[in-house]
Amino acid sequence: MKKYATISIPLEVKKILEDVKGDEEWGAFLLKLYTEFKRLKSLEAFQNLKKTLTEEDLRSILESIEEFRSEFSFRSNVSK
């Protein structure tokens, strides 16, 4: 059995959210909002980071990733 909690929010906020949520259950709706918020925050952080990096920085990162993957793959095969 699931446990439930009550949260207090202003009625105007509840009305706005109810209009958007439609027939969806509150738990699923709020989790979807949270997931989308986290995705957008991550995207924003990535875009900000990308603005600060030069082409050379990006090339160096890609080379490091490729080197790591090849070494990781090699080590994984050796241990089998």
C-alpha positions in Angstrom: 0.0 0.0 0.0 1.3 3.4 -0.9 1.7 6.2 1.6 0.4 9.6 0.7 1.2 13.1 1.9 -0.5 16.4 1.7 1.3 19.6 0.6 -0.1 23.1 1.0 0.1 25.3 -2.1 -1.8 28.5 -3.0 -5.1 27.8 -4.7 -4.1 29.8 -7.8 -1.1 27.5 -8.2 -3.2 24.4 -7.8 -5.7 25.6 -10.4 -2.9 26.2 -12.9 -1.4 22.8 -12.3 -4.7 21.1 -12.4 -5.4 22.6 -15.8 -2.1 21.4 -17.2 -2.2 17.9 -15.5 -5.6 17.0 -16.9 -6.6 13.4 -16.0 -3.1 12.4 -15.0 -2.5 11.4 -11.3 -0.7 14.0 -9.2 2.2 11.7 -8.4 3.0 10.9 -12.0 2.4 14.5 -13.1 4.8 16.0 -10.5 7.4 13.3 -11.2 7.2 14.3 -14.9 7.5 18.0 -14.1 10.6 17.2 -11.9 12.2 15.0 -14.6 11.7 17.7 -17.2 13.1 20.4 -14.9 16.2 18.3 -14.2 16.6 17.6 -18.0 16.4 21.3 -18.8 18.8 22.3 -16.0 21.3 19.8 -17.3 20.9 21.1 -20.8 21.3 24.7 -19.6 24.5 23.7 -17.7 25.8 21.9 -20.8 25.1 24.9 -23.0 26.8 27.3 -20.6 29.9 25.0 -20.4 30.0 24.7 -24.2 30.1 28.5 -24.5 33.2 28.6 -22.2 35.1 25.9 -24.1 37.2 26.5 -27.2 37.4 24.2 -30.2 40.7 23.0 -28.9 39.2 22.2 -25.5 36.4 20.2 -27.2 38.9 18.4 -29.4 41.0 17.5 -26.4 38.0 16.2 -24.4 36.9 14.0 -27.4 40.5 12.6 -27.7 40.5 11.9 -23.9 37.1 10.1 -24.2 38.3 8.0 -27.1 41.5 7.1 -25.3 39.6 6.2 -22.2 37.2 4.0 -24.1 40.0 2.2 -26.0 41.9 1.5 -22.7 38.7 0.5 -20.9 37.8 -1.9 -23.7 41.3 -3.4 -23.8 41.3 -3.9 -20.0 37.9 -5.5 -20.1 39.0 -8.0 -22.8 42.2 -8.9 -20.9 40.4 -9.8 -17.7 38.1 -12.3 -19.4 
